[in-house]
Amino acid sequence: MPQLQGILATISLLDLLDVAIVAYVLYRMYYMIKDTRAVALLKGLFVLLIATGASRLLELNVIYWLLQKTMTVVLVALPVVFQPELRRALEQLGRGNLFRKSALDAEVMEAVVDELVEATLTMSRNKIGALIVIEQETGLSDYLETGVKVDGLVSSEFLINIFIPNTPMHDGAVVIRGNRVMAAACLLPLTEDRSLSKELGTRHRAAIGLTEQTDALVIVVSEETGTISLAKEGALKRHLDGPGLKQALRPFMIPTTQTLGEKLKNWRMPS
C-alpha cells in the first residue's frame, strides 16, 4: 500500500494528459481501421507476435529464428500493406477547420440531393447504368482530368442525359463538386478486394475502389437490374429506394452539427 501511494505521488497532471492523448490517438486509429481489411492484417501480425514469444519461451531456436526474420520483413512491409489506411489517416488530419472547404447553403444542397434522388430513380426504372461521384473533403482533381470537363449545375435532366446509352459521355463516372457537375466520363480505380460478390460489376467495383482511397460518396445504378447502391468508406449499401438513398446522402451533403464520427457510425449501421 505505501508503495502504491508512492507511485501515485509521482504522477503529475502532465503524465495524465500524456496518457489521455495516447489513448485518444489509439482509439482514433482503431476507429479508422475497424470494419476494414486492416483488421485481418493486424490479427495476423498479433498471431506472429504470440508465436515468436512462445517459441522463445519454449527454446525452439530454429522456429524462433525463422519467426524473428519474418517479423523483420513484415515490419518493413507494413507501410506498403497499410498504404490505403495510412493515406486515409493523413487525409483526415488535413480535414480540420483550417483546411475545410466553404460549405454551400443547406437549402442549396437539399435541392442537389433531391435532384440526385430523382435522377437516380428515373435511371433505375429505365435500367440506365450510372456512376455518380460526390466529392467531399478530399479533392478529386486527379480523377476530373481523366474525363470530359463539364462544369454545369446539377439537375436530374442533365444527369439522365449524360448517362443515356450510346451518348459520348455515358461510359464512366460523373463527378459532382458542391452543386455543380464538374466532369463526365471519368475513370475510377477498381477495388482489389477479392471477397466481393461476383454479381457486382465494374461500376460497383469502381465505386468501392474510389471510396477506399477517398472520402467521396458514389451512387451506382445497375444497368442489368436497375438496383440502386451507395458506396462510402469502402462499403456498399445496396437495394436502396428513394427515401433510403435520400436518408443516406443527407448527413454527408447537407451542413449539420454531426461530427464525422457520428456520420460514419450511422453509415455503418445496417440499412
C-alpha positions as CSV (number, residue, x, y, z in Angstrom):
1,M,0.0,0.0,0.0
2,P,2.8,2.5,0.8
3,Q,4.4,1.6,-2.5
4,L,1.2,2.3,-4.4
5,Q,0.9,5.7,-2.7
6,G,4.5,6.5,-3.5
7,I,3.8,5.7,-7.2
8,L,0.7,7.8,-7.3
9,A,2.5,10.7,-5.7
10,T,5.0,10.7,-8.6
11,I,2.1,11.1,-11.2
12,S,1.6,14.6,-12.4
13,L,-1.2,16.3,-14.4
14,L,1.1,16.3,-17.4
15,D,1.5,12.5,-17.1
16,L,-2.3,12.1,-17.1
17,L,-2.6,14.4,-20.1
18,D,0.1,12.4,-21.9
19,V,-1.7,9.1,-21.3
20,A,-5.1,10.6,-22.3
21,I,-3.6,11.9,-25.6
22,V,-2.1,8.5,-26.4
23,A,-5.3,6.7,-25.5
24,Y,-7.3,9.0,-27.8
25,V,-4.9,8.6,-30.7
26,L,-5.1,4.8,-30.3
27,Y,-8.9,5.0,-30.2
28,R,-9.0,7.0,-33.3
29,M,-6.6,4.6,-35.1
30,Y,-8.8,1.7,-34.1
31,Y,-11.9,3.5,-35.2
32,M,-10.3,4.2,-38.6
33,I,-9.4,0.6,-39.3
34,K,-12.5,-1.0,-37.8
35,D,-14.6,-2.7,-40.5
36,T,-11.6,-2.5,-42.9
37,R,-9.2,-5.2,-44.3
38,A,-6.6,-3.8,-41.9
39,V,-8.2,-5.6,-39.0
40,A,-7.5,-9.0,-40.5
41,L,-3.9,-8.0,-41.2
42,L,-3.4,-6.8,-37.6
43,K,-4.8,-10.2,-36.3
44,G,-2.2,-12.0,-38.4
45,L,0.5,-9.7,-37.0
46,F,-0.7,-10.4,-33.5
47,V,-0.6,-14.2,-34.1
48,L,3.0,-13.9,-35.3
49,L,4.0,-11.9,-32.2
50,I,2.5,-14.6,-29.9
51,A,4.2,-17.4,-31.8
52,T,7.5,-15.6,-31.6
53,G,7.2,-15.1,-27.9
54,A,6.1,-18.7,-27.3
55,S,8.9,-20.2,-29.4
56,R,11.4,-18.1,-27.4
57,L,10.0,-19.3,-24.0
58,L,10.0,-22.9,-25.2
59,E,13.5,-22.5,-26.6
60,L,12.5,-23.6,-30.1
61,N,15.5,-21.9,-31.5
62,V,15.0,-22.7,-35.2
63,I,11.4,-21.6,-35.2
64,Y,12.2,-18.5,-33.1
65,W,15.0,-17.6,-35.7
66,L,12.6,-18.0,-38.6
67,L,9.8,-16.0,-36.9
68,Q,12.2,-13.3,-35.9
69,K,13.3,-12.9,-39.6
70,T,9.7,-13.0,-40.7
71,M,8.8,-10.2,-38.3
72,T,11.6,-8.1,-39.6
73,V,10.3,-8.5,-43.2
74,V,6.7,-7.8,-42.0
75,L,7.7,-4.6,-40.2
76,V,9.5,-3.3,-43.3
77,A,6.5,-4.2,-45.5
78,L,3.9,-2.6,-43.2
79,P,3.9,0.9,-44.8
80,V,3.2,-0.8,-48.2
81,V,0.5,-3.2,-46.8
82,F,-1.3,-0.4,-44.9
83,Q,-0.8,2.3,-47.6
84,P,-4.6,3.0,-48.0
85,E,-5.2,3.3,-44.3
86,L,-2.1,5.5,-43.8
87,R,-3.2,7.7,-46.6
88,R,-6.7,8.0,-45.2
89,A,-5.3,8.8,-41.8
90,L,-3.1,11.6,-43.2
91,E,-6.1,13.0,-45.2
92,Q,-8.2,13.0,-42.0
93,L,-5.5,15.0,-40.3
94,G,-5.9,17.6,-43.0
95,R,-9.6,17.8,-42.7
96,G,-9.6,20.2,-39.8
97,N,-11.4,23.6,-39.7
98,L,-8.3,25.4,-41.0
99,F,-8.4,23.4,-44.3
100,R,-12.2,22.9,-44.5
101,K,-13.9,24.0,-47.8
102,S,-16.6,26.6,-47.5
103,A,-19.9,24.8,-47.4
104,L,-22.9,25.7,-49.6
105,D,-26.2,26.8,-48.1
106,A,-28.2,24.0,-46.6
107,E,-31.2,24.9,-48.9
108,V,-29.0,24.7,-52.0
109,M,-27.6,21.3,-51.0
110,E,-31.1,20.0,-50.1
111,A,-32.1,20.8,-53.7
112,V,-29.0,19.0,-55.0
113,V,-29.9,15.9,-53.0
114,D,-33.5,16.0,-54.4
115,E,-32.2,16.3,-58.0
116,L,-29.8,13.3,-57.4
117,V,-32.5,11.1,-56.0
118,E,-34.9,12.0,-58.8
119,A,-32.3,11.3,-61.5
120,T,-31.3,8.0,-59.8
121,L,-34.8,6.8,-59.5
122,T,-35.6,7.6,-63.2
123,M,-32.4,5.8,-64.4
124,S,-33.3,2.8,-62.1
125,R,-36.7,2.5,-63.6
126,N,-35.3,2.6,-67.1
127,K,-32.3,0.4,-66.2
128,I,-29.8,3.1,-67.3
129,G,-26.4,2.3,-65.8
130,A,-24.9,5.2,-63.9
131,L,-21.9,6.1,-61.7
132,I,-22.2,9.4,-59.8
133,V,-19.3,10.6,-57.6
134,I,-20.0,13.3,-54.9
135,E,-16.8,15.0,-53.8
136,Q,-16.4,15.5,-50.0
137,E,-13.3,16.9,-48.2
138,T,-10.7,15.0,-50.3
139,G,-10.2,16.7,-53.7
140,L,-10.8,14.7,-56.8
141,S,-9.0,16.8,-59.3
142,D,-6.8,13.8,-60.4
143,Y,-9.9,12.0,-61.5
144,L,-11.5,15.0,-63.1
145,E,-8.6,15.1,-65.5
146,T,-9.4,11.6,-66.8
147,G,-12.8,12.7,-68.1
148,V,-14.5,15.5,-70.0
149,K,-14.9,18.8,-68.2
150,V,-18.5,20.0,-68.0
151,D,-19.0,22.5,-65.1
152,G,-22.8,22.7,-65.2
153,L,-25.4,22.9,-62.5
154,V,-26.7,19.7,-61.0
155,S,-30.2,18.8,-62.4
156,S,-32.0,15.4,-62.8
157,E,-32.5,16.1,-66.6
158,F,-28.8,16.9,-67.1
159,L,-27.6,13.7,-65.3
160,I,-30.0,11.5,-67.1
161,N,-28.9,12.9,-70.5
162,I,-25.3,12.2,-69.7
163,F,-25.9,8.5,-68.9
164,I,-28.3,7.7,-71.8
165,P,-26.7,4.7,-73.6
166,N,-24.6,5.3,-76.7
167,T,-24.1,9.0,-76.0
168,P,-20.5,10.3,-76.0
169,M,-20.1,10.6,-72.2
170,H,-22.3,7.8,-70.8
171,D,-19.4,5.5,-70.1
172,G,-17.5,6.4,-66.9
173,A,-18.3,8.4,-63.9
174,V,-19.8,11.9,-63.3
175,V,-18.0,13.9,-60.6
176,I,-20.1,16.5,-58.6
177,R,-18.5,19.2,-56.5
178,G,-21.0,21.2,-54.4
179,N,-23.9,21.9,-56.7
180,R,-22.1,21.6,-60.0
181,V,-21.3,18.7,-62.3
182,M,-17.5,19.2,-62.9
183,A,-16.8,16.3,-65.3
184,A,-18.2,13.2,-67.0
185,A,-16.7,10.0,-68.4
186,C,-14.1,9.9,-65.6
187,L,-12.1,6.8,-64.9
188,L,-12.1,5.5,-61.3
189,P,-9.7,2.9,-59.6
190,L,-11.1,-0.6,-59.2
191,T,-11.1,-2.2,-55.8
192,E,-8.7,-5.1,-55.2
193,D,-11.0,-6.8,-52.6
194,R,-11.4,-10.3,-53.9
195,S,-14.1,-11.2,-51.3
196,L,-16.8,-9.1,-53.1
197,S,-19.7,-10.9,-54.7
198,K,-19.2,-11.9,-58.3
199,E,-22.5,-10.3,-59.2
200,L,-21.0,-6.9,-58.7
201,G,-20.0,-5.4,-62.0
202,T,-17.3,-2.9,-62.9
203,R,-19.3,0.1,-61.8
204,H,-19.7,-1.3,-58.3
205,R,-16.0,-2.2,-58.1
206,A,-15.0,1.3,-59.2
207,A,-17.3,2.9,-56.6
208,I,-15.8,0.8,-53.8
209,G,-12.3,1.4,-55.2
210,L,-12.6,5.2,-55.1
211,T,-14.2,5.2,-51.6
212,E,-11.4,3.1,-50.3
213,Q,-8.9,5.8,-51.3
214,T,-11.0,9.0,-50.7
215,D,-14.0,10.1,-48.6
216,A,-16.3,10.5,-51.6
217,L,-19.8,9.2,-51.9
218,V,-20.6,7.2,-55.0
219,I,-24.1,6.4,-56.3
220,V,-24.3,3.3,-58.6
221,V,-27.3,2.3,-60.8
222,S,-27.0,-1.2,-62.2
223,E,-27.7,-1.4,-65.9
224,E,-28.8,-5.1,-65.7
225,T,-31.2,-4.9,-62.7
226,G,-31.7,-1.2,-62.1
227,T,-30.6,-1.7,-58.4
228,I,-29.5,1.4,-56.6
229,S,-26.4,1.3,-54.4
230,L,-24.3,3.8,-52.5
231,A,-20.6,3.4,-51.7
232,K,-18.8,5.1,-48.8
233,E,-15.6,4.3,-46.9
234,G,-15.1,1.1,-49.0
235,A,-18.6,-0.2,-48.0
236,L,-21.6,-0.7,-50.3
237,K,-25.3,-0.2,-49.4
238,R,-27.4,-1.9,-52.0
239,H,-31.1,-2.2,-52.9
240,L,-31.9,1.4,-51.8
241,D,-35.2,3.1,-52.7
242,G,-35.8,6.8,-53.0
243,P,-36.2,7.6,-49.3
244,G,-33.4,5.3,-48.3
245,L,-31.0,7.0,-50.8
246,K,-32.0,10.4,-49.6
247,Q,-31.6,9.5,-46.0
248,A,-28.1,8.1,-46.7
249,L,-27.0,11.2,-48.7
250,R,-28.3,14.0,-46.5
251,P,-25.8,13.7,-43.5
252,F,-22.8,13.9,-45.8
253,M,-24.1,16.6,-48.2
254,I,-26.1,19.0,-46.1
255,P,-24.4,21.1,-43.4
256,T,-25.0,19.6,-40.0
257,T,-23.8,19.7,-36.4
258,Q,-23.0,16.0,-36.5
259,T,-19.3,15.1,-36.3
260,L,-17.7,12.9,-39.0
261,G,-17.5,10.0,-36.4
262,E,-21.3,10.2,-35.8
263,K,-22.0,10.3,-39.5
264,L,-19.8,7.2,-40.2
265,K,-21.3,5.4,-37.2
266,N,-24.8,5.9,-38.7
267,W,-23.5,4.9,-42.1
268,R,-22.1,1.6,-40.8
269,M,-25.4,0.7,-39.2
270,P,-27.3,-2.0,-41.2
271,S,-29.7,-0.4,-43.6
